[in-house]
């Protein structure tokens, strides 16, 4: 958990999705309108506003103690969403989720997300909360005991699968009436996927990663991460329109890891080795080699031509190198993650040096940074809570 005081972010950039929350009794009118943040990065509201919101929610539940608050974890493919936060025009994560809940319980609900990702950004696990009053459909006005969390998950997913199937509820838990999905979050983790290689990107990876034609130097990228990790003024890594009161943030982690590109299917040799070992487990292919263009290949994928040169087996696609940039912090500045990835990519291609990264960080100006990475490679990986502490209150 970072030690900086979180601040409010209000964006007037018309290119980005705006938070168009309608009036709701669950949210006090003191709270200012706060924008969604493109690329999944967001800045948190002030501590005073957090307390006001929680008190407002608690008062609402005291007026209607029959409401049950659920904490809902969701995953989604962001490609066809105009963002997470509900908007008057455009298909959004919250809009689709509210519609599914409405069909399930027979009345409208208001859903609040922990992280308001923007168009094209995916989520392995985003979290939101919703208040539900279970009213009998056979006897209108009769209030029934709250649904069990697993019933909520299965019922909402039933309706979500009828709406393009790119959003799913993965977990549901009952929480106290003052538990706020956004303000109670202690830490957020984002992953960014880069695929390196000159071959065209596979259709299975379309809109799921940033395709970089050049070969990337992962060791140089890892050295650059050591410059960026920790407590810094990240003015060079926020959008010009960022309205956060302070550019000071603490990156608990920023790292680069090479992983197996997906989808991955075992080669004949790997299958034979797995059977011979009898455990059925596969590790990263030990016999994999790298061709001159930076692709992972195996001996099985190559055949000898008449002149003795090795060629690829017909129909076998060469795999790209897959790199994942992991960033972890309590909160992020507007566009911070994607600007960080843009700089790391340039270090990997040799366009920037470690000294350049230090210069950019110390410049404290967004004009010093490299072009921003596209939204398609960004994934919200995890939102961390101390549920044991909150549930014991």
C-alpha positions as CSV (number, residue, x, y, z in Angstrom):
1,X,0.0,0.0,0.0
2,X,1.4,3.3,-1.0
3,X,2.0,6.1,1.5
4,X,0.9,9.0,-0.7
5,X,-2.4,10.7,-0.2
6,X,-4.8,9.8,-3.1
7,X,-6.2,12.7,-5.0
8,X,-9.2,13.4,-7.2
9,X,-8.9,13.3,-11.0
10,X,-11.4,15.1,-13.2
11,X,-10.7,15.0,-17.0
12,X,-12.2,17.1,-19.7
13,X,-10.6,15.3,-22.6
14,X,-13.5,14.6,-25.0
15,X,-11.5,11.7,-26.5
16,X,-11.7,9.7,-23.3
17,X,-14.8,8.0,-21.8
18,X,-16.5,10.2,-19.2
19,X,-18.2,9.1,-16.0
20,X,-21.8,9.8,-16.6
21,X,-23.2,8.6,-13.3
22,X,-26.9,9.5,-12.9
23,X,-28.2,10.6,-9.6
24,X,-28.4,7.7,-7.1
25,X,-29.4,7.5,-3.5
26,X,-26.3,5.3,-2.9
27,X,-23.9,8.2,-3.7
28,X,-24.0,11.5,-1.8
29,X,-24.2,14.7,-4.0
30,X,-21.0,16.1,-2.5
31,X,-18.9,13.7,-4.5
32,X,-17.7,15.4,-7.8
33,X,-18.1,13.8,-11.2
34,X,-14.9,11.8,-11.9
35,X,-13.8,10.7,-15.3
36,X,-13.0,7.2,-16.4
37,X,-9.4,6.8,-17.2
38,X,-8.3,5.5,-20.6
39,X,-6.0,2.6,-20.6
40,X,-7.3,1.3,-17.3
41,X,-5.2,3.6,-15.1
42,X,-7.0,5.8,-12.6
43,X,-6.4,8.2,-9.8
44,X,-8.3,7.7,-6.5
45,X,-10.5,10.3,-4.8
46,X,-9.5,12.1,-1.7
47,X,-9.6,10.6,1.8
48,X,-12.4,13.0,2.9
49,X,-14.5,12.1,-0.1
50,X,-14.0,8.4,0.7
51,X,-15.3,8.8,4.2
52,X,-18.3,10.8,2.9
53,X,-19.2,8.2,0.4
54,X,-19.0,5.3,2.9
55,X,-21.2,7.2,5.4
56,X,-23.7,7.9,2.6
57,X,-23.9,4.3,1.7
58,X,-24.2,3.3,5.3
59,X,-27.1,5.8,5.8
60,X,-28.9,4.4,2.8
61,X,-28.6,0.8,4.1
62,X,-29.8,2.0,7.6
63,X,-32.9,3.4,5.9
64,X,-33.4,0.2,4.1
65,X,-31.8,-2.6,6.1
66,X,-33.3,-5.2,3.7
67,X,-30.6,-4.3,1.1
68,X,-27.8,-6.8,0.8
69,X,-24.5,-5.5,-0.6
70,X,-22.5,-7.9,-2.8
71,X,-18.9,-7.6,-3.8
72,X,-18.7,-8.9,-7.4
73,X,-15.5,-9.9,-9.3
74,X,-15.8,-9.8,-13.1
75,X,-13.6,-10.6,-16.1
76,X,-14.1,-9.2,-19.5
77,X,-12.6,-8.7,-23.0
78,X,-12.6,-4.9,-23.4
79,X,-12.5,-4.8,-27.2
80,X,-16.2,-4.2,-27.8
81,X,-16.8,-2.0,-24.7
82,X,-16.6,1.7,-24.7
83,X,-15.2,1.5,-21.2
84,X,-16.1,0.2,-17.8
85,X,-18.0,3.2,-16.5
86,X,-21.6,3.7,-17.6
87,X,-22.2,6.2,-20.4
88,X,-25.3,7.6,-22.0
89,X,-24.1,6.3,-25.4
90,X,-22.0,3.3,-25.9
91,X,-21.9,-0.3,-24.6
92,X,-20.1,-0.4,-21.3
93,X,-19.2,-3.0,-18.7
94,X,-21.3,-1.4,-15.9
95,X,-24.2,-0.9,-18.3
96,X,-24.2,-4.6,-19.4
97,X,-23.8,-5.8,-15.8
98,X,-26.6,-3.6,-14.5
99,X,-28.9,-4.9,-17.3
100,X,-28.1,-8.5,-16.3
101,X,-28.8,-7.8,-12.6
102,X,-32.1,-6.1,-13.6
103,X,-33.2,-9.2,-15.5
104,X,-32.3,-11.3,-12.5
105,X,-34.0,-9.5,-9.7
106,X,-36.6,-7.6,-11.6
107,X,-35.6,-4.1,-10.6
108,X,-32.9,-1.6,-11.6
109,X,-29.6,-1.5,-9.6
110,X,-26.6,0.8,-9.5
111,X,-23.1,-0.7,-9.8
112,X,-19.8,0.9,-8.7
113,X,-16.5,-0.4,-10.0
114,X,-13.2,-0.4,-8.3
115,X,-11.3,0.5,-11.5
116,X,-12.8,2.3,-14.4
117,X,-11.0,0.9,-17.4
118,X,-11.4,2.5,-20.8
119,X,-12.2,1.3,-24.3
120,X,-10.1,-1.7,-25.4
121,X,-8.7,-2.5,-21.9
122,X,-9.3,-6.0,-20.6
123,X,-9.8,-7.3,-17.1
124,X,-8.8,-10.6,-15.6
125,X,-10.4,-9.4,-12.4
126,X,-12.2,-6.1,-11.8
127,X,-14.4,-5.7,-8.8
128,X,-17.6,-3.8,-8.1
129,X,-20.3,-3.6,-5.5
130,X,-24.1,-3.6,-5.8
131,X,-27.0,-3.4,-3.4
132,X,-29.8,-5.8,-3.9
133,X,-33.2,-6.1,-2.3
134,X,-34.8,-9.5,-2.9
135,X,-38.5,-9.0,-3.6
136,X,-40.9,-11.9,-4.4
137,X,-41.9,-11.9,-8.0
138,X,-45.0,-13.9,-7.2
139,X,-46.1,-11.6,-4.3
140,X,-45.0,-8.0,-5.1
141,X,-44.0,-6.2,-1.9
142,X,-42.9,-9.3,0.0
143,X,-39.3,-9.1,0.9
144,X,-37.4,-12.4,0.9
145,X,-34.0,-13.4,2.5
146,X,-31.0,-12.3,0.4
147,X,-29.8,-14.6,-2.4
148,X,-26.7,-16.8,-1.6
149,X,-23.6,-15.4,-3.4
150,X,-23.3,-18.5,-5.7
151,X,-26.9,-18.1,-6.8
152,X,-26.2,-14.5,-7.8
153,X,-23.1,-15.5,-9.7
154,X,-24.8,-18.2,-11.7
155,X,-28.0,-16.2,-12.4
156,X,-26.2,-13.1,-13.5
157,X,-23.9,-15.1,-15.8
158,X,-26.9,-16.8,-17.3
159,X,-28.1,-13.4,-18.6
160,X,-24.6,-12.1,-19.5
161,X,-24.0,-15.1,-21.8
162,X,-27.0,-13.8,-23.9
163,X,-25.2,-10.4,-24.3
164,X,-22.2,-11.3,-26.5
165,X,-20.5,-13.4,-23.8
166,X,-17.5,-11.1,-23.3
167,X,-18.2,-10.3,-19.7
168,X,-18.5,-12.9,-16.8
169,X,-18.9,-12.8,-13.0
170,X,-16.2,-14.9,-11.5
171,X,-16.9,-14.4,-7.8
172,X,-19.5,-12.9,-5.4
173,X,-19.3,-12.2,-1.7
174,X,-21.6,-10.6,0.8
175,X,-20.0,-7.5,2.4
176,X,-21.0,-5.0,5.0
177,X,-23.3,-2.1,3.9
178,X,-20.4,0.5,4.1
179,X,-17.9,-1.6,2.0
180,X,-17.0,0.4,-1.1
181,X,-15.4,-1.5,-4.0
182,X,-13.3,1.5,-5.1
183,X,-12.3,3.2,-1.8
184,X,-11.6,0.0,0.1
185,X,-9.1,-1.2,-2.6
186,X,-5.6,-1.4,-1.2
187,X,-3.7,-2.2,-4.3
188,X,-4.2,-2.7,-8.1
189,X,-2.1,-4.8,-10.4
190,X,-2.0,-4.3,-14.2
191,X,-0.4,-6.5,-16.8
192,X,0.7,-5.4,-20.3
193,X,1.3,-7.9,-23.0
194,X,3.8,-7.3,-25.9
195,X,4.4,-9.7,-28.8
196,X,7.8,-9.3,-30.5
197,X,8.5,-10.5,-34.0
198,X,8.2,-9.3,-37.7
199,X,5.5,-11.9,-38.6
200,X,1.9,-10.7,-38.7
201,X,0.0,-11.1,-35.5
202,X,-2.1,-14.2,-35.2
203,X,-5.9,-13.6,-35.4
204,X,-6.0,-15.3,-32.0
205,X,-4.1,-12.4,-30.6
206,X,-6.0,-9.6,-32.3
207,X,-6.7,-6.8,-29.9
208,X,-5.2,-8.8,-27.1
209,X,-1.5,-7.5,-27.2
210,X,0.8,-4.8,-28.6
211,X,2.6,-6.2,-31.6
212,X,6.2,-4.9,-31.8
213,X,7.9,-6.0,-35.0
214,X,11.4,-5.4,-33.6
215,X,13.2,-7.8,-31.3
216,X,13.2,-6.6,-27.6
217,X,16.2,-6.7,-25.3
218,X,14.5,-7.9,-22.1
219,X,17.7,-7.4,-20.0
220,X,17.8,-3.7,-20.9
221,X,14.1,-3.4,-20.1
222,X,14.6,-5.0,-16.7
223,X,17.4,-2.5,-15.9
224,X,15.0,0.3,-16.9
225,X,12.4,-1.0,-14.4
226,X,14.9,-0.6,-11.6
227,X,15.0,3.1,-12.4
228,X,11.3,3.5,-12.4
229,X,10.2,1.4,-9.4
230,X,9.6,3.1,-6.1
231,X,8.4,6.6,-4.9
232,X,8.8,9.2,-7.6
233,X,7.4,12.3,-9.2
234,X,5.8,10.7,-12.3
235,X,5.0,14.0,-14.1
236,X,6.6,12.6,-17.2
237,X,4.3,9.6,-17.1
238,X,0.9,11.2,-17.0
239,X,-1.3,12.7,-19.7
240,X,-1.3,16.4,-20.3
241,X,-4.9,16.5,-19.3
242,X,-4.3,14.7,-16.0
243,X,-5.8,16.8,-13.2
244,X,-4.4,14.9,-10.2
245,X,-3.3,17.3,-7.4
246,X,0.0,15.4,-7.0
247,X,2.1,13.5,-9.5
248,X,3.8,11.6,-6.7
249,X,3.1,7.9,-6.8
250,X,4.8,4.8,-5.4
251,X,5.2,1.9,-7.8
252,X,5.5,-1.1,-5.6
253,X,6.5,-3.2,-8.6
254,X,7.3,-2.7,-12.3
255,X,8.9,-5.7,-14.0
256,X,9.2,-7.4,-17.4
257,X,8.9,-11.2,-17.8
258,X,9.1,-13.4,-20.8
259,X,6.3,-16.0,-20.9
260,X,4.9,-18.6,-23.3
261,X,2.8,-16.9,-26.0
262,X,-0.8,-18.0,-26.0
263,X,-2.6,-19.9,-27.3
264,X,0.2,-22.5,-26.7
265,X,-0.1,-26.2,-27.8
266,X,2.6,-28.8,-27.1
267,X,4.8,-30.1,-29.9
268,X,5.1,-33.8,-30.6
269,X,8.4,-34.0,-28.8
270,X,6.9,-32.3,-25.7
271,X,3.9,-34.7,-25.7
272,X,6.3,-37.7,-26.0
273,X,8.5,-36.4,-23.1
274,X,5.4,-35.8,-21.0
275,X,4.1,-39.3,-21.6
276,X,7.5,-40.9,-20.9
277,X,7.8,-38.9,-17.6
278,X,4.3,-40.0,-16.7
279,X,3.4,-36.8,-14.9
280,X,1.5,-35.1,-17.8
281,X,3.1,-31.7,-16.8
282,X,4.7,-29.4,-19.3
283,X,7.3,-26.8,-18.5
284,X,8.6,-24.1,-20.9
285,X,9.9,-26.0,-23.9
286,X,13.5,-26.7,-23.2
287,X,14.4,-27.5,-26.8
288,X,13.0,-24.2,-28.1
289,X,15.5,-22.1,-30.0
290,X,15.4,-18.6,-31.5
291,X,15.6,-17.9,-35.2
292,X,17.3,-14.8,-36.6
293,X,13.9,-12.9,-36.5
294,X,13.4,-13.5,-32.8
295,X,10.8,-16.3,-32.9
296,X,10.6,-19.3,-30.7
297,X,11.0,-22.5,-32.7
298,X,11.6,-26.1,-32.0
299,X,13.5,-28.8,-34.0
300,X,10.3,-30.5,-34.8
301,X,9.0,-27.4,-36.6
302,X,11.9,-27.5,-39.0
303,X,12.7,-29.8,-42.0
304,X,15.8,-30.1,-44.2
305,X,15.7,-28.7,-47.7
306,X,17.6,-30.5,-50.6
307,X,20.5,-28.1,-50.1
308,X,20.8,-29.0,-46.4
309,X,19.3,-25.7,-45.1
310,X,16.6,-25.8,-42.4
311,X,13.1,-24.6,-43.4
312,X,9.9,-24.4,-41.5
313,X,7.4,-27.2,-41.8
314,X,4.6,-26.1,-44.1
315,X,1.7,-24.7,-42.2
316,X,3.5,-24.2,-38.9
317,X,3.3,-20.7,-37.6
318,X,6.4,-19.3,-35.8
319,X,5.6,-18.1,-32.3
320,X,6.3,-14.5,-31.3
321,X,8.2,-13.7,-28.1
322,X,5.7,-12.7,-25.5
323,X,6.7,-10.2,-22.8
324,X,4.5,-9.1,-19.8
325,X,5.1,-5.8,-18.0
326,X,3.6,-5.9,-14.5
327,X,2.9,-2.8,-12.6
328,X,1.5,-2.7,-9.0
329,X,0.5,0.3,-6.9
330,X,-2.4,1.6,-4.9
331,X,-3.3,4.1,-7.6
332,X,-2.0,5.3,-10.9
333,X,-1.9,8.7,-12.7
334,X,-3.9,9.2,-15.9
335,X,-2.1,7.1,-18.7
336,X,0.8,6.3,-16.3
337,X,0.9,2.5,-17.1
338,X,0.7,2.9,-20.9
339,X,3.4,5.7,-20.9
340,X,5.7,3.5,-18.8
341,X,5.3,0.6,-21.2
342,X,5.9,3.0,-24.1
343,X,9.3,3.9,-22.6
344,X,10.2,0.3,-21.8
345,X,9.4,-0.8,-25.3
346,X,11.8,1.9,-26.7
347,X,14.5,0.7,-24.3
348,X,13.9,-2.8,-25.6
349,X,14.3,-1.8,-29.2
350,X,17.4,0.3,-28.5
351,X,15.7,3.7,-29.2
352,X,16.3,4.7,-25.6
353,X,19.1,4.0,-23.1
354,X,18.9,3.6,-19.3
355,X,20.3,7.2,-19.0
356,X,17.5,8.3,-21.2
357,X,15.0,6.8,-18.8
358,X,16.6,8.6,-15.9
359,X,16.5,11.8,-17.9
360,X,12.8,11.4,-18.8
361,X,11.9,10.6,-15.2
362,X,13.8,13.7,-13.9
363,X,12.4,15.9,-16.6
364,X,9.0,15.9,-14.9
365,X,7.3,16.7,-18.2
366,X,5.0,14.5,-20.3
367,X,6.6,15.8,-23.4
368,X,9.8,14.0,-22.5
369,X,8.2,10.5,-22.6
370,X,7.9,8.2,-25.6
371,X,4.6,7.5,-27.4
372,X,2.0,5.8,-25.3
373,X,1.4,2.1,-25.7
374,X,-2.0,1.2,-27.1
375,X,-4.9,0.1,-24.9
376,X,-5.3,-3.4,-26.4
377,X,-2.3,-4.9,-24.5
378,X,-3.4,-3.7,-21.0
379,X,-5.1,-6.0,-18.5
380,X,-6.4,-5.2,-15.0
381,X,-5.0,-8.2,-13.2
382,X,-6.1,-7.9,-9.6
383,X,-7.7,-5.5,-7.1
384,X,-6.6,-6.3,-3.5
385,X,-8.7,-5.9,-0.4
386,X,-8.4,-6.8,3.3
387,X,-11.7,-8.6,3.4
388,X,-10.9,-10.4,6.7
389,X,-10.6,-7.0,8.5
390,X,-13.7,-5.5,6.9
391,X,-15.8,-8.6,7.5
392,X,-15.0,-8.7,11.2
393,X,-16.4,-5.3,11.9
